[in-house]
């Protein structure tokens, strides 16, 4: 049996302490969850699966495990286990999912006022989807979260003083 120092962190066992113990003793509560994959490997079928492993000191590791059968002359003698820690990958995926969700929320807000908007060239009323003509401010308020405040631009101020 070969093992590395990851077993100390993941299972609380030094490599030398693993000699002579069964997989059931090593895996503890994970054994029953892994049993279908163990049996598949013992049938000569390579097994690849994901598992969240709780750590003895708290927390967890997300892993991808591969059980590769050791087959000689058609007989399965056992299998080797390779477990890759994919915790950073899963954390990055969770962050990406969160950011993509935020992006979708922002895009939904931006998309509220897109496309062609029929507007009267004279009075600036806007024609809504039902064919009614609304004041520009009323239309925008009903299709966005925008609020309006009014003032007079310098050009209009000059025209209305005369």
N, C-alpha and C positions, 0 to 999 in steps of 0.2 A: 504494500500500500504506500502511495506517495501522497503527501499533502503539503500545503504551504502555510505560512503564518496567517492567512486570511481565516483559517478555521479557528484560531485563537479569538479573533475579533467577532466572528459570526456565530461560533458555537461555544466559545469559552474553553476550547481544547487545544493544547499544543500538539504539533504533529506527532511527537512521540507517544502522547497519551491516546492516540487513535488506534494504535496497533492492537488488534485483537477484539475491537468492539464491532458490533453489528451496525448496519445502516439504521436500523430502528433505534438503537441507542444513540447514535450520532444525531439523527434528525429529530428525535423526540416527536412533538406534535405534528411536524411537517411530514413525518413518515407516511401517515395515512393519505395525505394529499398527494404525495409523490408515488405511492404504491402502483397506480396504473402505469406510470412511466417506467418504473422498475421492472414490472412484469413484461411490458412491451420490449424493453431492452433484453431481458432474459429470453424472449422469444426470437431474438435476433433482429429486432427492428430498432433502428436509430430513433431516439426520442429527443425532441427539442421543445422546451416549454418555458414559460415565464413564471416566476414565483417571487413574492415579497417575503423576505426572511426577517423576522423580528430578531433584534440583537439582544444579547444577555444584559447589556448595560443600558438598554432603552434605545428607541429609534428602530430603524429598519434599513434593509438594503433591497433594492429592486434588482432582480437577477434574470438572466437567461441561462438556463441549464441545458446541457447536451449530454445525453447518455449514449455512448457508442459501444455496441456489443463487441466483445472479443471472440471472434469466430475462427476456429481452426478445424479444417476438414469437415465443415458442416455442423460442428458442435459449438454451442455457445458456452464458453468457459467462464464468462462473467462480463463485466462492462466497465468502461472508464467513464469518469464524470468530469466534465469541464463546466465551471460556473463562472459567468462573466458578470461583474457588477455594472449595471446600467443605471444606477441611481442618478448620476449627473445627467444622463440622457433623458430620463423620465422627468427630472426637475426642469430641464430646458423645455421639454414638450409641454409641461404644465404652464410654464411662463409664456410660451408661444400661444397656447390656447387662450390664456387670459388676455394677452395683447391683441390677438385676432378678434376676440369678443368685444374688446373696447373699440377696436377699429370699426367693426360692424355697427356698433352703436353710433359712432361719430358719422359714419357714412350714411346711416339712416337719417340723421339730422340734416346732413348736407343735401341728401336727395329730395328733401321735402319740397324744395322750390327749384325744379329743373324742367327743361323742355321749353316748348314755345308757349308764350303767355300772351293771349290776345288782349291788347290794351287800346283804348280809344285814343287816337292821336290828338283829340281836342280836349276832352275833359279828364283823361287819364284813368277812367274807370276800367276795371279788369273783368273780362267775361269768365265766369267759373265753369266747371264741368257740366253744370245743369243749364247753362245758357243765360244765367242771370248776370247783370252788370253790377259790380260792387265797387265801392270806393277802394282805391289802391291799398290804403292802410288796412281796411277791413279784410280784404283778400289776403294780404301778407300775414296779418295776425292770425287768421284762421288756418293758415298752412305752415306756420312756423311758430317759434317761441319768441319772435321779435316783438319788441315794444317800440312805440313811436313817441317822439317828442317833436314839437314843431318850432320852427324859427323862420327867419326870412334871410335868404341868401343875399349877398351884396348886389347882384344884378337886379333882383326884384325890389330891393330896398330903394335903389336908384329910380326905378320906374314908378313906384308908388308915391314917392316924394313929390313928383312933378304934378 
